[in-house]
Amino acid sequence: MSDDESKGVGVFKAKPDYFRCVDAKGEDFAPCKNFFKSYHSLCPNEWTTRWDEQREAGNFPAKLTAK
């Protein structure tokens, strides 16, 4: 796996982790903020924009809730 592929996998994991954390603990919970910082620092803006659109449309390809 290339460095870009590894980065992509990590980034794709960080975004759902953030939303599951927020769902369980709320936006102000410090570890949730760390997930947010992680995916925003690693992800290209185009990816986060596309994923936000998918999440809002209800077709993001990962579970985003804690339950």
PDB file with SEQRES, HELIX, SHEET and CRYST1 records, atoms N, CA, C and O in Angstrom:
SEQRES   1 A   67  MET SER ASP ASP GLU SER LYS GLY VAL GLY VAL PHE LYS          
SEQRES   2 A   67  ALA LYS PRO ASP TYR PHE ARG CYS VAL ASP ALA LYS GLY          
SEQRES   3 A   67  GLU ASP PHE ALA PRO CYS LYS ASN PHE PHE LYS SER TYR          
SEQRES   4 A   67  HIS SER LEU CYS PRO ASN GLU TRP THR THR ARG TRP ASP          
SEQRES   5 A   67  GLU GLN ARG GLU ALA GLY ASN PHE PRO ALA LYS LEU THR          
SEQRES   6 A   67  ALA LYS                                                      
HELIX    1 AA1 ASP A    3  LYS A   25  1                                  23    
HELIX    2 AA2 ALA A   30  LEU A   42  1                                  13    
HELIX    3 AA3 ASN A   45  ALA A   57  1                                  13    
CRYST1    1.000    1.000    1.000  90.00  90.00  90.00 P 1           1          
ATOM      1  N   MET A   1       0.846  -1.169   0.000  1.00  0.00           N  
ATOM      2  CA  MET A   1       0.000   0.000   0.000  1.00  0.00           C  
ATOM      3  C   MET A   1       0.896   1.238   0.000  1.00  0.00           C  
ATOM      4  O   MET A   1       1.856   1.317   0.765  1.00  0.00           O  
ATOM      5  N   SER A   2       0.575   2.197  -0.859  1.00  0.00           N  
ATOM      6  CA  SER A   2       1.377   3.418  -0.952  1.00  0.00           C  
ATOM      7  C   SER A   2       1.087   4.331   0.240  1.00  0.00           C  
ATOM      8  O   SER A   2       0.130   4.116   0.983  1.00  0.00           O  
ATOM      9  N   ASP A   3       1.925   5.347   0.408  1.00  0.00           N  
ATOM     10  CA  ASP A   3       1.702   6.319   1.488  1.00  0.00           C  
ATOM     11  C   ASP A   3       0.362   7.023   1.313  1.00  0.00           C  
ATOM     12  O   ASP A   3      -0.349   7.251   2.291  1.00  0.00           O  
ATOM     13  N   ASP A   4       0.009   7.371   0.066  1.00  0.00           N  
ATOM     14  CA  ASP A   4      -1.262   8.037  -0.190  1.00  0.00           C  
ATOM     15  C   ASP A   4      -2.440   7.135   0.157  1.00  0.00           C  
ATOM     16  O   ASP A   4      -3.440   7.597   0.706  1.00  0.00           O  
ATOM     17  N   GLU A   5      -2.321   5.846  -0.162  1.00  0.00           N  
ATOM     18  CA  GLU A   5      -3.400   4.912   0.164  1.00  0.00           C  
ATOM     19  C   GLU A   5      -3.538   4.763   1.680  1.00  0.00           C  
ATOM     20  O   GLU A   5      -4.650   4.732   2.206  1.00  0.00           O  
ATOM     21  N   SER A   6      -2.415   4.672   2.372  1.00  0.00           N  
ATOM     22  CA  SER A   6      -2.451   4.564   3.832  1.00  0.00           C  
ATOM     23  C   SER A   6      -3.079   5.803   4.449  1.00  0.00           C  
ATOM     24  O   SER A   6      -3.887   5.711   5.373  1.00  0.00           O  
ATOM     25  N   LYS A   7      -2.700   6.949   3.932  1.00  0.00           N  
ATOM     26  CA  LYS A   7      -3.264   8.206   4.422  1.00  0.00           C  
ATOM     27  C   LYS A   7      -4.770   8.231   4.185  1.00  0.00           C  
ATOM     28  O   LYS A   7      -5.532   8.636   5.062  1.00  0.00           O  
ATOM     29  N   GLY A   8      -5.197   7.799   3.006  1.00  0.00           N  
ATOM     30  CA  GLY A   8      -6.616   7.788   2.680  1.00  0.00           C  
ATOM     31  C   GLY A   8      -7.416   6.911   3.628  1.00  0.00           C  
ATOM     32  O   GLY A   8      -8.510   7.286   4.049  1.00  0.00           O  
ATOM     33  N   VAL A   9      -6.881   5.752   3.963  1.00  0.00           N  
ATOM     34  CA  VAL A   9      -7.562   4.841   4.885  1.00  0.00           C  
ATOM     35  C   VAL A   9      -7.670   5.494   6.262  1.00  0.00           C  
ATOM     36  O   VAL A   9      -8.731   5.447   6.884  1.00  0.00           O  
ATOM     37  N   GLY A  10      -6.595   6.095   6.739  1.00  0.00           N  
ATOM     38  CA  GLY A  10      -6.618   6.754   8.046  1.00  0.00           C  
ATOM     39  C   GLY A  10      -7.583   7.919   8.095  1.00  0.00           C  
ATOM     40  O   GLY A  10      -8.294   8.111   9.082  1.00  0.00           O  
ATOM     41  N   VAL A  11      -7.604   8.687   7.035  1.00  0.00           N  
ATOM     42  CA  VAL A  11      -8.502   9.832   6.946  1.00  0.00           C  
ATOM     43  C   VAL A  11      -9.948   9.352   6.910  1.00  0.00           C  
ATOM     44  O   VAL A  11     -10.809   9.905   7.594  1.00  0.00           O  
ATOM     45  N   PHE A  12     -10.208   8.328   6.117  1.00  0.00           N  
ATOM     46  CA  PHE A  12     -11.573   7.833   5.992  1.00  0.00           C  
ATOM     47  C   PHE A  12     -12.061   7.261   7.324  1.00  0.00           C  
ATOM     48  O   PHE A  12     -13.263   7.272   7.589  1.00  0.00           O  
ATOM     49  N   LYS A  13     -11.170   6.771   8.151  1.00  0.00           N  
ATOM     50  CA  LYS A  13     -11.546   6.248   9.472  1.00  0.00           C  
ATOM     51  C   LYS A  13     -11.777   7.393  10.463  1.00  0.00           C  
ATOM     52  O   LYS A  13     -12.663   7.293  11.312  1.00  0.00           O  
ATOM     53  N   ALA A  14     -11.007   8.465  10.373  1.00  0.00           N  
ATOM     54  CA  ALA A  14     -11.093   9.558  11.336  1.00  0.00           C  
ATOM     55  C   ALA A  14     -12.425  10.292  11.275  1.00  0.00           C  
ATOM     56  O   ALA A  14     -12.956  10.685  12.314  1.00  0.00           O  
ATOM     57  N   LYS A  15     -12.970  10.482  10.092  1.00  0.00           N  
ATOM     58  CA  LYS A  15     -14.236  11.219   9.976  1.00  0.00           C  
ATOM     59  C   LYS A  15     -15.382  10.464  10.650  1.00  0.00           C  
ATOM     60  O   LYS A  15     -16.080  11.065  11.466  1.00  0.00           O  
ATOM     61  N   PRO A  16     -15.613   9.192  10.358  1.00  0.00           N  
ATOM     62  CA  PRO A  16     -16.668   8.473  11.083  1.00  0.00           C  
ATOM     63  C   PRO A  16     -16.413   8.417  12.594  1.00  0.00           C  
ATOM     64  O   PRO A  16     -17.354   8.493  13.385  1.00  0.00           O  
ATOM     65  N   ASP A  17     -15.149   8.285  12.992  1.00  0.00           N  
ATOM     66  CA  ASP A  17     -14.829   8.280  14.421  1.00  0.00           C  
ATOM     67  C   ASP A  17     -15.294   9.576  15.073  1.00  0.00           C  
ATOM     68  O   ASP A  17     -15.837   9.562  16.178  1.00  0.00           O  
ATOM     69  N   TYR A  18     -15.080  10.690  14.390  1.00  0.00           N  
ATOM     70  CA  TYR A  18     -15.513  11.987  14.910  1.00  0.00           C  
ATOM     71  C   TYR A  18     -17.028  12.010  15.096  1.00  0.00           C  
ATOM     72  O   TYR A  18     -17.507  12.381  16.167  1.00  0.00           O  
ATOM     73  N   PHE A  19     -17.783  11.624  14.081  1.00  0.00           N  
ATOM     74  CA  PHE A  19     -19.234  11.698  14.177  1.00  0.00           C  
ATOM     75  C   PHE A  19     -19.804  10.707  15.185  1.00  0.00           C  
ATOM     76  O   PHE A  19     -20.794  11.012  15.851  1.00  0.00           O  
ATOM     77  N   ARG A  20     -19.201   9.531  15.309  1.00  0.00           N  
ATOM     78  CA  ARG A  20     -19.642   8.584  16.336  1.00  0.00           C  
ATOM     79  C   ARG A  20     -19.367   9.144  17.734  1.00  0.00           C  
ATOM     80  O   ARG A  20     -20.184   8.984  18.641  1.00  0.00           O  
ATOM     81  N   CYS A  21     -18.226   9.795  17.906  1.00  0.00           N  
ATOM     82  CA  CYS A  21     -17.875  10.399  19.193  1.00  0.00           C  
ATOM     83  C   CYS A  21     -18.864  11.509  19.544  1.00  0.00           C  
ATOM     84  O   CYS A  21     -19.362  11.569  20.668  1.00  0.00           O  
ATOM     85  N   VAL A  22     -19.143  12.381  18.585  1.00  0.00           N  
ATOM     86  CA  VAL A  22     -20.092  13.472  18.813  1.00  0.00           C  
ATOM     87  C   VAL A  22     -21.474  12.910  19.149  1.00  0.00           C  
ATOM     88  O   VAL A  22     -22.162  13.426  20.030  1.00  0.00           O  
ATOM     89  N   ASP A  23     -21.875  11.856  18.446  1.00  0.00           N  
ATOM     90  CA  ASP A  23     -23.179  11.236  18.705  1.00  0.00           C  
ATOM     91  C   ASP A  23     -23.246  10.700  20.135  1.00  0.00           C  
ATOM     92  O   ASP A  23     -24.285  10.793  20.787  1.00  0.00           O  
ATOM     93  N   ALA A  24     -22.145  10.145  20.615  1.00  0.00           N  
ATOM     94  CA  ALA A  24     -22.121   9.536  21.949  1.00  0.00           C  
ATOM     95  C   ALA A  24     -21.858  10.543  23.067  1.00  0.00           C  
ATOM     96  O   ALA A  24     -22.453  10.443  24.140  1.00  0.00           O  
ATOM     97  N   LYS A  25     -20.974  11.508  22.826  1.00  0.00           N  
ATOM     98  CA  LYS A  25     -20.491  12.366  23.921  1.00  0.00           C  
ATOM     99  C   LYS A  25     -20.728  13.864  23.723  1.00  0.00           C  
ATOM    100  O   LYS A  25     -20.661  14.623  24.690  1.00  0.00           O  
ATOM    101  N   GLY A  26     -21.002  14.306  22.492  1.00  0.00           N  
ATOM    102  CA  GLY A  26     -21.202  15.725  22.215  1.00  0.00           C  
ATOM    103  C   GLY A  26     -19.945  16.382  21.660  1.00  0.00           C  
ATOM    104  O   GLY A  26     -18.829  15.904  21.860  1.00  0.00           O  
ATOM    105  N   GLU A  27     -20.158  17.491  20.958  1.00  0.00           N  
ATOM    106  CA  GLU A  27     -19.057  18.187  20.274  1.00  0.00           C  
ATOM    107  C   GLU A  27     -17.993  18.724  21.218  1.00  0.00           C  
ATOM    108  O   GLU A  27     -16.833  18.851  20.826  1.00  0.00           O  
ATOM    109  N   ASP A  28     -18.363  19.042  22.454  1.00  0.00           N  
ATOM    110  CA  ASP A  28     -17.415  19.648  23.385  1.00  0.00           C  
ATOM    111  C   ASP A  28     -16.519  18.640  24.088  1.00  0.00           C  
ATOM    112  O   ASP A  28     -15.615  19.036  24.824  1.00  0.00           O  
ATOM    113  N   PHE A  29     -16.744  17.362  23.884  1.00  0.00           N  
ATOM    114  CA  PHE A  29     -15.920  16.317  24.495  1.00  0.00           C  
ATOM    115  C   PHE A  29     -14.533  16.349  23.845  1.00  0.00           C  
ATOM    116  O   PHE A  29     -14.422  16.228  22.625  1.00  0.00           O  
ATOM    117  N   ALA A  30     -13.481  16.508  24.643  1.00  0.00           N  
ATOM    118  CA  ALA A  30     -12.119  16.719  24.125  1.00  0.00           C  
ATOM    119  C   ALA A  30     -11.667  15.667  23.104  1.00  0.00           C  
ATOM    120  O   ALA A  30     -11.114  16.042  22.070  1.00  0.00           O  
ATOM    121  N   PRO A  31     -11.876  14.369  23.347  1.00  0.00           N  
ATOM    122  CA  PRO A  31     -11.454  13.393  22.336  1.00  0.00           C  
ATOM    123  C   PRO A  31     -12.156  13.588  20.984  1.00  0.00           C  
ATOM    124  O   PRO A  31     -11.569  13.316  19.937  1.00  0.00           O  
ATOM    125  N   CYS A  32     -13.412  14.061  21.007  1.00  0.00           N  
ATOM    126  CA  CYS A  32     -14.106  14.337  19.739  1.00  0.00           C  
ATOM    127  C   CYS A  32     -13.390  15.452  18.978  1.00  0.00           C  
ATOM    128  O   CYS A  32     -13.239  15.393  17.758  1.00  0.00           O  
ATOM    129  N   LYS A  33     -12.961  16.452  19.712  1.00  0.00           N  
ATOM    130  CA  LYS A  33     -12.231  17.553  19.078  1.00  0.00           C  
ATOM    131  C   LYS A  33     -10.930  17.052  18.454  1.00  0.00           C  
ATOM    132  O   LYS A  33     -10.502  17.556  17.415  1.00  0.00           O  
ATOM    133  N   ASN A  34     -10.306  16.065  19.084  1.00  0.00           N  
ATOM    134  CA  ASN A  34      -9.076  15.492  18.522  1.00  0.00           C  
ATOM    135  C   ASN A  34      -9.360  14.772  17.205  1.00  0.00           C  
ATOM    136  O   ASN A  34      -8.579  14.879  16.260  1.00  0.00           O  
ATOM    137  N   PHE A  35     -10.481  14.034  17.136  1.00  0.00           N  
ATOM    138  CA  PHE A  35     -10.862  13.391  15.871  1.00  0.00           C  
ATOM    139  C   PHE A  35     -11.100  14.438  14.789  1.00  0.00           C  
ATOM    140  O   PHE A  35     -10.688  14.264  13.642  1.00  0.00           O  
ATOM    141  N   PHE A  36     -11.766  15.525  15.164  1.00  0.00           N  
ATOM    142  CA  PHE A  36     -12.039  16.606  14.212  1.00  0.00           C  
ATOM    143  C   PHE A  36     -10.734  17.184  13.665  1.00  0.00           C  
ATOM    144  O   PHE A  36     -10.566  17.335  12.455  1.00  0.00           O  
ATOM    145  N   LYS A  37      -9.823  17.503  14.569  1.00  0.00           N  
ATOM    146  CA  LYS A  37      -8.524  18.053  14.156  1.00  0.00           C  
ATOM    147  C   LYS A  37      -7.772  17.066  13.276  1.00  0.00           C  
ATOM    148  O   LYS A  37      -7.128  17.458  12.303  1.00  0.00           O  
ATOM    149  N   SER A  38      -7.855  15.795  13.616  1.00  0.00           N  
ATOM    150  CA  SER A  38      -7.159  14.764  12.855  1.00  0.00           C  
ATOM    151  C   SER A  38      -7.641  14.719  11.418  1.00  0.00           C  
ATOM    152  O   SER A  38      -6.836  14.791  10.490  1.00  0.00           O  
ATOM    153  N   TYR A  39      -8.944  14.599  11.226  1.00  0.00           N  
ATOM    154  CA  TYR A  39      -9.394  14.464   9.843  1.00  0.00           C  
ATOM    155  C   TYR A  39      -9.286  15.770   9.077  1.00  0.00           C  
ATOM    156  O   TYR A  39      -9.108  15.744   7.859  1.00  0.00           O  
ATOM    157  N   HIS A  40      -9.386  16.909   9.744  1.00  0.00           N  
ATOM    158  CA  HIS A  40      -9.214  18.171   9.025  1.00  0.00           C  
ATOM    159  C   HIS A  40      -7.754  18.433   8.670  1.00  0.00           C  
ATOM    160  O   HIS A  40      -7.477  19.082   7.662  1.00  0.00           O  
ATOM    161  N   SER A  41      -6.833  17.951   9.462  1.00  0.00           N  
ATOM    162  CA  SER A  41      -5.421  18.176   9.147  1.00  0.00           C  
ATOM    163  C   SER A  41      -4.922  17.200   8.081  1.00  0.00           C  
ATOM    164  O   SER A  41      -3.996  17.518   7.335  1.00  0.00           O  
ATOM    165  N   LEU A  42      -5.531  16.014   8.004  1.00  0.00           N  
ATOM    166  CA  LEU A  42      -5.080  14.998   7.057  1.00  0.00           C  
ATOM    167  C   LEU A  42      -5.830  15.013   5.723  1.00  0.00           C  
ATOM    168  O   LEU A  42      -5.257  14.692   4.682  1.00  0.00           O  
ATOM    169  N   CYS A  43      -7.092  15.380   5.758  1.00  0.00           N  
ATOM    170  CA  CYS A  43      -7.953  15.268   4.573  1.00  0.00           C  
ATOM    171  C   CYS A  43      -7.814  16.464   3.644  1.00  0.00           C  
ATOM    172  O   CYS A  43      -7.774  17.608   4.098  1.00  0.00           O  
ATOM    173  N   PRO A  44      -7.743  16.202   2.357  1.00  0.00           N  
ATOM    174  CA  PRO A  44      -7.884  17.310   1.417  1.00  0.00           C  
ATOM    175  C   PRO A  44      -9.300  17.893   1.540  1.00  0.00           C  
ATOM    176  O   PRO A  44     -10.253  17.157   1.793  1.00  0.00           O  
ATOM    177  N   ASN A  45      -9.432  19.187   1.366  1.00  0.00           N  
ATOM    178  CA  ASN A  45     -10.730  19.849   1.496  1.00  0.00           C  
ATOM    179  C   ASN A  45     -11.788  19.245   0.579  1.00  0.00           C  
ATOM    180  O   ASN A  45     -12.962  19.180   0.943  1.00  0.00           O  
ATOM    181  N   GLU A  46     -11.383  18.807  -0.600  1.00  0.00           N  
ATOM    182  CA  GLU A  46     -12.345  18.219  -1.538  1.00  0.00           C  
ATOM    183  C   GLU A  46     -12.988  16.969  -0.934  1.00  0.00           C  
ATOM    184  O   GLU A  46     -14.179  16.722  -1.122  1.00  0.00           O  
ATOM    185  N   TRP A  47     -12.195  16.192  -0.213  1.00  0.00           N  
ATOM    186  CA  TRP A  47     -12.721  14.963   0.401  1.00  0.00           C  
ATOM    187  C   TRP A  47     -13.722  15.305   1.495  1.00  0.00           C  
ATOM    188  O   TRP A  47     -14.812  14.736   1.540  1.00  0.00           O  
ATOM    189  N   THR A  48     -13.354  16.245   2.387  1.00  0.00           N  
ATOM    190  CA  THR A  48     -14.262  16.567   3.486  1.00  0.00           C  
ATOM    191  C   THR A  48     -15.553  17.174   2.958  1.00  0.00           C  
ATOM    192  O   THR A  48     -16.630  16.909   3.493  1.00  0.00           O  
ATOM    193  N   THR A  49     -15.453  17.987   1.912  1.00  0.00           N  
ATOM    194  CA  THR A  49     -16.657  18.563   1.315  1.00  0.00           C  
ATOM    195  C   THR A  49     -17.549  17.469   0.738  1.00  0.00           C  
ATOM    196  O   THR A  49     -18.757  17.460   0.973  1.00  0.00           O  
ATOM    197  N   ARG A  50     -16.962  16.557  -0.007  1.00  0.00           N  
ATOM    198  CA  ARG A  50     -17.744  15.459  -0.603  1.00  0.00           C  
ATOM    199  C   ARG A  50     -18.356  14.593   0.494  1.00  0.00           C  
ATOM    200  O   ARG A  50     -19.523  14.214   0.406  1.00  0.00           O  
ATOM    201  N   TRP A  51     -17.577  14.281   1.520  1.00  0.00           N  
ATOM    202  CA  TRP A  51     -18.091  13.435   2.599  1.00  0.00           C  
ATOM    203  C   TRP A  51     -19.204  14.141   3.375  1.00  0.00           C  
ATOM    204  O   TRP A  51     -20.164  13.498   3.800  1.00  0.00           O  
ATOM    205  N   ASP A  52     -19.082  15.466   3.566  1.00  0.00           N  
ATOM    206  CA  ASP A  52     -20.152  16.213   4.225  1.00  0.00           C  
ATOM    207  C   ASP A  52     -21.428  16.156   3.392  1.00  0.00           C  
ATOM    208  O   ASP A  52     -22.522  15.999   3.934  1.00  0.00           O  
ATOM    209  N   GLU A  53     -21.287  16.284   2.087  1.00  0.00           N  
ATOM    210  CA  GLU A  53     -22.452  16.187   1.202  1.00  0.00           C  
ATOM    211  C   GLU A  53     -23.078  14.795   1.287  1.00  0.00           C  
ATOM    212  O   GLU A  53     -24.301  14.665   1.333  1.00  0.00           O  
ATOM    213  N   GLN A  54     -22.247  13.763   1.307  1.00  0.00           N  
ATOM    214  CA  GLN A  54     -22.758  12.394   1.423  1.00  0.00           C  
ATOM    215  C   GLN A  54     -23.460  12.189   2.769  1.00  0.00           C  
ATOM    216  O   GLN A  54     -24.518  11.564   2.835  1.00  0.00           O  
ATOM    217  N   ARG A  55     -22.867  12.715   3.828  1.00  0.00           N  
ATOM    218  CA  ARG A  55     -23.461  12.573   5.161  1.00  0.00           C  
ATOM    219  C   ARG A  55     -24.821  13.254   5.214  1.00  0.00           C  
ATOM    220  O   ARG A  55     -25.784  12.688   5.731  1.00  0.00           O  
ATOM    221  N   GLU A  56     -24.898  14.468   4.680  1.00  0.00           N  
ATOM    222  CA  GLU A  56     -26.158  15.214   4.674  1.00  0.00           C  
ATOM    223  C   GLU A  56     -27.221  14.514   3.826  1.00  0.00           C  
ATOM    224  O   GLU A  56     -28.408  14.576   4.145  1.00  0.00           O  
ATOM    225  N   ALA A  57     -26.803  13.852   2.756  1.00  0.00           N  
ATOM    226  CA  ALA A  57     -27.737  13.129   1.894  1.00  0.00           C  
ATOM    227  C   ALA A  57     -28.102  11.754   2.451  1.00  0.00           C  
ATOM    228  O   ALA A  57     -28.997  11.086   1.935  1.00  0.00           O  
ATOM    229  N   GLY A  58     -27.402  11.338   3.510  1.00  0.00           N  
ATOM    230  CA  GLY A  58     -27.684  10.053   4.129  1.00  0.00           C  
ATOM    231  C   GLY A  58     -27.053   8.872   3.418  1.00  0.00           C  
ATOM    232  O   GLY A  58     -27.464   7.729   3.623  1.00  0.00           O  
ATOM    233  N   ASN A  59     -26.046   9.139   2.574  1.00  0.00           N  
ATOM    234  CA  ASN A  59     -25.420   8.021   1.853  1.00  0.00           C  
ATOM    235  C   ASN A  59     -23.904   7.946   2.060  1.00  0.00           C  
ATOM    236  O   ASN A  59     -23.174   7.469   1.191  1.00  0.00           O  
ATOM    237  N   PHE A  60     -23.438   8.423   3.220  1.00  0.00           N  
ATOM    238  CA  PHE A  60     -22.018   8.265   3.539  1.00  0.00           C  
ATOM    239  C   PHE A  60     -21.762   6.773   3.747  1.00  0.00           C  
ATOM    240  O   PHE A  60     -22.534   6.108   4.437  1.00  0.00           O  
ATOM    241  N   PRO A  61     -20.687   6.238   3.158  1.00  0.00           N  
ATOM    242  CA  PRO A  61     -20.479   4.783   3.169  1.00  0.00           C  
ATOM    243  C   PRO A  61     -19.883   4.195   4.455  1.00  0.00           C  
ATOM    244  O   PRO A  61     -19.143   3.213   4.407  1.00  0.00           O  
ATOM    245  N   ALA A  62     -20.206   4.793   5.591  1.00  0.00           N  
ATOM    246  CA  ALA A  62     -19.752   4.244   6.878  1.00  0.00           C  
ATOM    247  C   ALA A  62     -20.782   4.624   7.936  1.00  0.00           C  
ATOM    248  O   ALA A  62     -21.531   5.587   7.772  1.00  0.00           O  
ATOM    249  N   LYS A  63     -20.809   3.864   9.012  1.00  0.00           N  
ATOM    250  CA  LYS A  63     -21.705   4.130  10.129  1.00  0.00           C  
ATOM    251  C   LYS A  63     -21.219   5.381  10.873  1.00  0.00           C  
ATOM    252  O   LYS A  63     -20.048   5.468  11.242  1.00  0.00           O  
ATOM    253  N   LEU A  64     -22.124   6.353  11.092  1.00  0.00           N  
ATOM    254  CA  LEU A  64     -21.735   7.601  11.730  1.00  0.00           C  
ATOM    255  C   LEU A  64     -22.378   7.810  13.093  1.00  0.00           C  
ATOM    256  O   LEU A  64     -22.242   8.884  13.679  1.00  0.00           O  
ATOM    257  N   THR A  65     -23.065   6.817  13.598  1.00  0.00           N  
ATOM    258  CA  THR A  65     -23.682   6.935  14.913  1.00  0.00           C  
ATOM    259  C   THR A  65     -23.027   5.975  15.881  1.00  0.00           C  
ATOM    260  O   THR A  65     -22.440   4.969  15.483  1.00  0.00           O  
ATOM    261  N   ALA A  66     -23.133   6.298  17.151  1.00  0.00           N  
ATOM    262  CA  ALA A  66     -22.488   5.476  18.178  1.00  0.00           C  
ATOM    263  C   ALA A  66     -23.214   4.162  18.410  1.00  0.00           C  
ATOM    264  O   ALA A  66     -22.607   3.204  18.888  1.00  0.00           O  
ATOM    265  N   LYS A  67     -24.480   4.095  18.087  1.00  0.00           N  
ATOM    266  CA  LYS A  67     -25.278   2.889  18.355  1.00  0.00           C  
ATOM    267  C   LYS A  67     -25.524   2.081  17.121  1.00  0.00           C  
ATOM    268  O   LYS A  67     -26.179   1.041  17.185  1.00  0.00           O  
TER     269      LYS A  67                                                      
END                                                                             
